[in-house]
Amino acid sequence: MIEALNETERAEALDGLPDWDYDDGRDAITRSIVFEDFAEAFGFMTQVALIAEKADHHPEWKNVWNRVEILLTTHDAGGLSPRDIELAERIDAILGD
């Protein structure tokens, strides 16, 4: 079973993810990204979907035209877990961050 990060682990992980915000109410991380247009946003989502499916860890997200909003938390762990941090790092890599 995957366990949620403790306060120290969470703080260390968030230090390495400067483009992500912490959602204390959900023990989750969020990121909003603006692309040139819908096609670019959808292409990004497709890349993330392939990674997420392979990892069996799926984001909560929303797409409106050129914007994508992502929320990562691990429901089975009851909050932020190493799986979320890993997926966030892979998302950042796609974006070139």
Disulfide bonds with the S-S distance in Angstrom:
none
